[in-house]
Amino acid sequence: MPTVRRAKLAGGLLAACALVAGCKSSASPPPPIDAGRDAAGDGGVVTRDGGSSCSAPSECQDGLFCNGAEACAPGAPGADPRGCVAGTPPCPSDVCDETAAMCSRSCGCDTDAECDDHVACNGVERCTASFCAPGAPVSCTSPETCVETAGGVCGIACARDTDCDDGTFCNGAERCDGGRCAPPRSAACAAPWVCFEDADLCGCADSSACDDGLFCDGLEGCNTTSHRCMTLPVTCSSGSICLEGRDRCQSSCTVDADCDDGRPWTGVEQCVFGGVCRVTMGYDGDADMFFSRATGGNDCDDTNGAIYPFATEICDTMNVDEDCDPATFGARDADSDGAVDQACCNVQGDASLVCGSDCDDSRMTVHPGATETCDGFDNDCNGAVDEGVAVPMYRDHDGDGSGQTGCMEMRCAGAPGWSTAAGDCDDANSSIHEGSTTCAADGMGTRVCRGGDWMPMPCSPGTSCHPQPDGTGLCL
């Protein structure tokens, strides 16, 4: 994608353009992040190698501009022991000035659009005096910062929900939404539970909150000191089972119907061994109508009624497998292009992640399988920008159709200020281009522009070169 393009001294850049073939440069590879540093100074979470797990991007920054801004993403591919991920160099095809912390185009600019780096937080770049000048960064009031993933607005940047925790339990769990902290969707406790802030607990105030309406799991009551529910179990004698739908223990039977409690989530009751009731298959601890895997069912989490086969998979920051299918990861498609956001993931059995494939879920034209167009974006999400569609273009400031031979870049055909043809000997004069003539220094002959260089050509005997108002010369 286009990179940050900011101004350097014009004289230095023009000299570099004249001396360096192709007027191109590349950023140095990013140095490794110091895995043992604790930038926050709070100790963090100690890891096996003695480092600390990062909790915010600021803890991973190494202070260098040209190797990009480091991210905090524990568990992500390429993360170091602290969870820090190396940044992407901001100037892959431009000149990077570490001292001034800016990028500059080697061959200058003609329009503001050429300077746009598609980064919102650093402001709107402008083309000034043929060079890209940086914009005014978005100003935020502490502790908020400009959040790029949220469209360049102020907020608390985050990588996960825990980054947004305000330390108050009862007001609900703050969440990380699009890289910016968002308020809780609801309070921590819903009726009939009461919130106890001093204990970070949703607990009971009386026994009514504890009664689940079930018989076989015991008689529930509330401990008003711990605010937790207590249960007095129902014990059936040997050779009998508790039938939930009948609120009693059952021993002797003649047919399966004698044992059926009418509640399929408690298992399949059958009359066996000459008249004894037994639960022969399955148990559904969370009453979601699916038996646990431990008892022959396919519920991957029998303690959570929202997790079961065929449940709606949600794209969440914790990578919860709601539908018990590790191959699915939610269906967030903000740009409606048919591809799921690559931020949606599910954890596999080997702890690896399977994620969506849309590398930019804010642009409908960007997704796997899309046609790569020349627009400065990785349309087909293959990691390359404008591959196969950009063409060699030469800087053509004066718009005469001939560009500077030494200033070539791969660009989109028709880009303002660029030409597919080289050979201009004076890119500040539209009358001088490939094939144009000017007067030689002695005035007796001319010089012709050929391939970007001046070639001497004498005038016919008896004539001399006369300069023209447009800067060309004629033998008269």
C-alpha positions in Angstrom: 0.0 0.0 0.0 1.2 3.6 -0.4 3.5 4.7 2.4 3.9 7.9 4.4 5.4 10.5 2.2 6.8 13.6 3.9 9.1 16.4 3.0 12.9 16.5 3.1 15.0 19.4 1.9 14.4 19.9 -1.8 18.1 20.4 -2.6 19.1 17.2 -0.9 16.5 15.2 -2.7 17.2 16.6 -6.1 20.9 15.8 -5.6 20.0 12.3 -4.6 17.7 12.0 -7.6 20.6 13.0 -9.9 23.1 10.7 -8.3 21.2 7.5 -7.6 20.0 5.5 -10.6 16.3 4.9 -10.4 15.8 7.4 -7.5 14.7 4.5 -5.3 15.7 3.4 -1.8 14.5 0.8 0.6 14.1 0.8 4.4 16.5 -1.3 6.5 15.0 -4.4 8.0 13.6 -3.8 11.5 15.9 -4.6 14.4 14.6 -7.3 16.8 12.5 -6.1 19.6 14.0 -6.3 23.1 12.1 -9.2 24.5 13.2 -8.6 28.1 12.2 -5.0 28.4 9.2 -4.0 30.5 8.4 -0.5 29.1 5.5 -0.1 31.5 7.7 -0.6 34.5 5.0 -2.5 36.3 6.5 -6.0 36.0 3.8 -7.3 33.8 3.1 -11.1 33.8 6.3 -13.0 34.1 6.9 -15.5 31.3 9.0 -18.7 31.4 12.1 -16.9 30.1 11.9 -14.1 32.7 10.3 -11.5 30.5 6.9 -10.0 31.0 3.8 -10.1 28.8 2.9 -6.8 27.2 -0.6 -5.3 27.7 -0.4 -2.3 25.4 1.4 -1.4 22.2 3.3 1.4 24.0 5.3 -1.3 25.9 6.7 -2.7 22.7 8.0 0.4 21.0 11.7 0.6 20.4 11.8 4.3 19.6 12.8 3.8 15.9 10.6 5.3 13.2 12.0 3.6 10.1 11.3 0.0 11.2 7.6 0.8 11.9 5.4 0.8 15.0 5.5 -2.4 17.1 2.3 -4.1 18.2 1.3 -5.9 21.3 -0.3 -9.2 20.3 0.5 -12.1 22.6 0.1 -15.4 20.8 0.2 -13.9 17.3 2.5 -15.4 14.7 6.0 -13.9 15.0 5.4 -12.5 18.5 8.4 -12.5 20.8 8.3 -14.0 24.3 6.6 -10.8 25.6 4.0 -10.8 22.9 5.5 -8.0 20.9 5.3 -8.1 17.1 7.7 -6.2 14.9 6.3 -3.3 12.9 6.1 -2.8 9.2 8.7 -0.3 7.8 6.7 2.9 6.8 8.9 3.6 3.8 9.4 0.5 1.7 9.9 2.4 -1.5 10.7 5.9 -0.3 13.5 7.6 1.5 13.2 7.2 5.3 14.8 9.9 7.5 15.2 8.4 11.0 16.3 11.8 12.6 13.3 13.7 11.2 11.0 10.6 11.5 9.6 11.1 8.1 9.4 9.6 4.6 10.1 11.5 1.4 9.5 10.7 -2.2 12.7 10.6 -4.2 11.2 12.2 -7.3 8.9 14.7 -5.8 5.1 15.1 -6.2 2.5 17.1 -8.2 -0.8 16.4 -6.4 -1.9 15.8 -2.8 -3.2 12.4 -3.9 0.3 11.2 -4.5 1.2 11.9 -0.9 -1.7 10.2 0.7 -0.3 7.4 2.9 -3.8 6.0 3.8 -3.0 6.5 7.5 -5.6 8.7 9.2 -4.0 9.5 12.6 -1.0 11.4 11.1 -3.2 13.9 9.3 -3.7 14.8 5.6 -0.5 14.9 3.6 -0.1 17.7 1.1 2.1 18.2 -2.0 4.0 21.4 -1.3 6.7 22.8 -3.6 6.8 19.4 -5.4 7.5 17.5 -2.2 5.2 15.7 0.2 4.6 17.5 3.5 3.1 15.8 6.5 -0.3 16.6 7.8 -1.2 17.7 11.3 -1.6 14.6 13.5 -4.9 14.0 15.2 -4.7 15.6 18.7 -6.3 13.7 21.5 -6.6 14.4 25.2 -4.8 12.0 27.5 -5.4 9.2 28.3 -7.0 8.8 24.8 -4.9 8.4 21.7 -5.7 8.4 18.0 -6.8 4.9 17.1 -6.0 4.0 13.4 -8.2 0.9 13.3 -11.2 2.9 14.3 -10.8 5.4 11.5 -8.4 7.9 13.1 -10.6 8.9 16.0 -9.6 9.5 19.6 -10.0 6.7 22.2 -8.2 4.2 24.3 -6.2 1.9 22.0 -6.5 -1.8 22.8 -5.6 -5.2 21.4 -7.9 -7.3 23.7 -10.8 -6.7 26.1 -8.5 -6.9 29.2 -6.7 -3.7 28.0 -9.9 -1.8 28.6 -10.6 -2.9 32.2 -11.3 0.1 34.4 -11.0 -1.9 37.6 -14.7 -1.6 38.5 -16.6 -4.9 38.5 -20.2 -4.0 38.8 -20.5 -1.6 35.9 -19.8 -4.5 33.5 -16.9 -5.6 31.3 -15.3 -3.0 29.1 -14.5 -4.4 25.6 -12.1 -3.8 22.8 -14.0 -2.9 19.6 -12.2 -2.2 16.4 -8.9 -1.4 18.2 -10.6 1.1 20.6 -12.1 0.6 24.1 -15.8 0.6 24.2 -18.1 0.8 27.2 -19.8 -2.3 28.7 -22.9 -3.5 26.9 -24.6 -4.2 30.3 -23.9 -4.3 34.0 -22.0 -7.2 35.4 -24.9 -8.8 37.1 -28.4 -9.5 35.9 -31.4 -10.4 38.0 -31.9 -12.2 40.2 -28.2 -11.8 41.1 -26.9 -8.9 43.1 -23.5 -7.3 42.5 -21.0 -7.1 45.3 -18.2 -4.8 44.3 -15.9 -5.5 47.2 -15.9 -9.2 46.2 -16.2 -8.8 42.4 -19.1 -11.1 42.7 -22.5 -11.6 41.3 -24.2 -13.4 44.2 -27.4 -14.1 46.0 -29.2 -12.0 48.6 -31.7 -14.7 49.5 -32.6 -18.2 48.6 -35.0 -17.2 45.8 -32.0 -16.4 43.6 -30.6 -19.9 44.1 -33.6 -22.0 43.3 -33.2 -23.5 39.8 -36.5 -25.3 39.8 -34.9 -28.7 39.6 -35.4 -31.5 42.1 -32.6 -34.0 41.4 -29.7 -31.5 41.7 -30.7 -30.8 45.3 -32.3 -28.1 47.5 -30.7 -24.7 47.0 -30.3 -22.0 49.6 -28.2 -18.8 49.9 -25.2 -18.2 52.3 -25.8 -14.6 53.2 -22.1 -14.2 54.3 -20.4 -15.4 51.2 -23.4 -14.5 48.9 -23.1 -17.9 47.3 -25.7 -20.6 46.7 -25.5 -23.8 48.7 -27.1 -27.1 47.8 -28.4 -30.0 49.9 -28.2 -33.0 47.5 -31.0 -35.4 46.9 -29.7 -38.9 47.6 -31.5 -41.9 46.1 -31.0 -45.4 47.6 -29.0 -48.0 45.8 -30.7 -49.4 42.8 -32.8 -46.3 42.1 -32.3 -43.1 40.1 -33.7 -39.6 40.5 -36.3 -38.7 37.9 -36.3 -35.0 37.4 -39.7 -34.7 35.7 -41.3 -36.7 38.5 -39.4 -35.1 41.5 -38.7 -38.5 43.1 -36.4 -41.5 43.2 -37.5 -44.5 41.1 -36.3 -48.1 41.6 -38.5 -50.8 40.2 -39.8 -50.7 36.6 -41.3 -52.9 33.9 -40.9 -50.7 30.8 -38.7 -47.8 29.9 -41.6 -45.4 30.3 -41.5 -46.1 34.0 -38.1 -44.5 34.2 -38.5 -41.6 31.7 -38.4 -38.2 33.5 -39.6 -36.3 30.5 -36.4 -34.2 30.3 -34.1 -35.3 27.4 -31.2 -33.2 28.6 -30.8 -35.3 31.7 -30.0 -38.4 29.6 -31.8 -41.4 28.3 -33.5 -43.4 31.1 -34.2 -47.1 30.5 -35.5 -50.1 32.5 -32.7 -52.6 32.6 -31.5 -55.6 34.7 -35.0 -57.0 35.3 -36.7 -53.9 36.5 -34.0 -51.3 37.5 -34.0 -47.7 36.2 -30.7 -46.5 34.8 -29.5 -43.5 32.8 -27.9 -45.3 29.9 -26.7 -42.5 27.6 -25.7 -38.8 27.8 -25.7 -35.9 30.2 -26.5 -32.3 29.5 -25.1 -30.2 32.3 -25.9 -26.8 30.8 -29.4 -27.8 29.6 -28.7 -26.7 26.0 -30.2 -30.0 24.7 -26.8 -31.4 23.7 -25.0 -34.1 25.7 -21.5 -33.6 26.9 -18.7 -35.2 25.0 -17.7 -37.1 28.1 -21.0 -38.9 28.1 -21.1 -39.7 24.3 -22.5 -36.4 23.1 -21.1 -33.6 21.0 -21.3 -30.6 23.3 -17.7 -29.2 23.5 -18.5 -27.1 26.7 -21.2 -28.6 28.8 -20.9 -25.8 31.4 -22.0 -23.1 29.1 -25.5 -23.1 27.6 -24.5 -20.7 24.8 -21.9 -23.2 23.4 -23.2 -26.3 21.5 -23.1 -27.8 18.0 -24.8 -25.5 15.4 -24.9 -22.5 17.7 -24.2 -19.2 16.0 -20.5 -18.6 15.8 -19.4 -15.1 16.8 -16.3 -13.2 15.9 -14.9 -12.3 19.3 -11.6 -11.3 20.6 -11.3 -14.4 22.9 -11.7 -16.8 19.9 -14.5 -18.7 21.6 -15.8 -21.8 19.7 -19.5 -21.2 20.1 -20.6 -23.9 17.6 -18.1 -26.6 18.6 -16.5 -26.5 15.1 -12.9 -25.3 15.2 -13.1 -24.7 11.4 -15.6 -21.8 11.8 -14.7 -18.4 13.3 -17.7 -16.1 13.0 -19.2 -14.2 10.1 -18.1 -10.6 10.5 -18.1 -9.0 7.1 -18.2 -5.2 7.7 -17.7 -4.4 4.0 -20.2 -7.0 2.7 -17.7 -8.4 0.2 -18.4 -12.0 1.1 -15.1 -12.6 2.9 -14.8 -12.8 6.7 -12.5 -10.4 8.6 -9.1 -11.9 9.2 -9.5 -10.7 12.8 -12.1 -13.5 13.4 -10.3 -16.6 14.6 -10.9 -20.0 16.3 -8.3 -21.9 18.3 -7.4 -25.4 16.9 -6.5 -28.5 18.9 -2.8 -27.8 18.4 -3.3 -24.2 19.7 -2.9 -22.7 16.2 -5.4 -20.2 14.9 -7.7 -20.5 11.8 -8.9 -17.1 10.8 -10.9 -15.2 8.2 -9.3 -14.2 5.0 -10.2 -10.6 4.4 -7.1 -8.5 4.9 -9.1 -5.2 4.9 -12.7 -5.6 6.1 -13.4 -1.9 5.5 -13.0 -2.0 1.7 -15.4 -4.0 -0.5 -12.8 -4.1 -3.3 -10.3 -5.9 -1.0 -10.7 -9.6 -0.4 -9.2 -12.9 -1.5 -10.0 -13.6 -5.2 -10.6 -9.9 -6.0 -9.1 -8.5 -9.2 -6.0 -6.7 -8.4 -6.5 -3.1 -9.5 -3.9 -0.3 -9.6 -5.1 1.7 -6.5 -2.3 1.3 -3.9 -4.1 -1.5 -2.1 -3.6 -5.2 -1.8 -6.9 -6.0 -3.5 -6.5 -9.8 -3.6 -5.0 -10.1 -0.1 -1.9 -12.0 -1.3 0.5 -9.7 0.5 1.6 -7.7 -2.6 0.3 -4.3 -3.8 -0.6 -3.6 -7.4 1.3 -6.6 -8.6 0.9 -7.3 -12.3 -1.0 -4.0 -13.0 1.5 -1.3 -12.1 3.8 -0.3 -15.0 7.2 1.6 -15.2 6.4 5.3 -15.0 8.8 8.3 -15.2 8.4 11.5 -13.3 6.9 14.1 -15.7 6.5 17.4 -13.7 5.9 19.6 -16.8 3.3 17.2 -18.4 4.9 17.1 -21.8 4.7 13.3 -22.1 8.4 12.7 -21.5 9.6 11.9 -18.0 13.0 11.9 -16.3 15.0 8.9 -17.3 16.6 8.6 -13.8 13.3 8.9 -11.9 11.3 5.7 -12.6 8.8 4.0 -10.3 6.2 1.2 -10.8 2.9 3.1 -10.8 -0.6 3.0 -12.2 -0.9 4.0 -15.8 -2.2 7.5 -16.1 -1.0 8.6 -12.7 -0.9 12.4 -12.6 2.7 13.8 -13.0 4.0 10.6 -14.5 4.6 9.3 -18.0 5.3 5.9 -19.6 8.0 7.5 -21.8 11.4 8.7 -20.5 14.0 10.9 -22.2 13.1 14.5 -20.9 16.1 16.7 -20.7 14.3 19.6 -18.9 11.3 18.5 -16.8 10.6 22.1 -15.8 9.8 23.2 -19.4 7.0 21.5 -21.3 8.4 22.6 -24.6 11.6 20.7 -24.1 11.3 16.9 -24.3 12.6 14.0 -26.5 13.6 15.5 -29.9 13.5 19.1 -28.8 16.4 21.5 -29.7 18.0 24.4 -27.8 20.9 26.6 -28.7 24.4 25.5 -27.8 26.4 27.7 -25.4 28.3 29.4 -28.3 25.1 30.2 -30.2 26.6 28.8 -33.4 24.9 25.3 -33.1 22.1 23.5 -31.4 21.8 20.5 -29.1 19.1 17.9 -29.4 17.4 16.0 -26.5 18.0 12.3 -27.1 17.2 9.8 -24.3 17.5 12.4 -21.6 20.9 13.6 -22.8 21.9 16.6 -24.9 23.5 15.7 -28.3 25.4 18.5 -30.2 24.1 19.3 -33.7 25.8 22.2 -35.7 23.7 24.7 -37.7 24.1 24.8 -41.5 26.8 27.1 -42.9 25.8 30.7 -42.8 23.2 30.2 -40.1 23.2 30.4 -36.3 21.0 29.3 -33.5 18.3 31.8 -32.3 16.6 31.2 -28.9 12.8 31.0 -29.0 10.5 32.4 -26.3 9.6 28.8 -25.1 13.2 27.9 -24.5 13.9 26.0 -27.7 16.3 27.1 -30.4 16.2 27.4 -34.2 19.0 27.6 -36.8 18.2 30.8 -38.9 
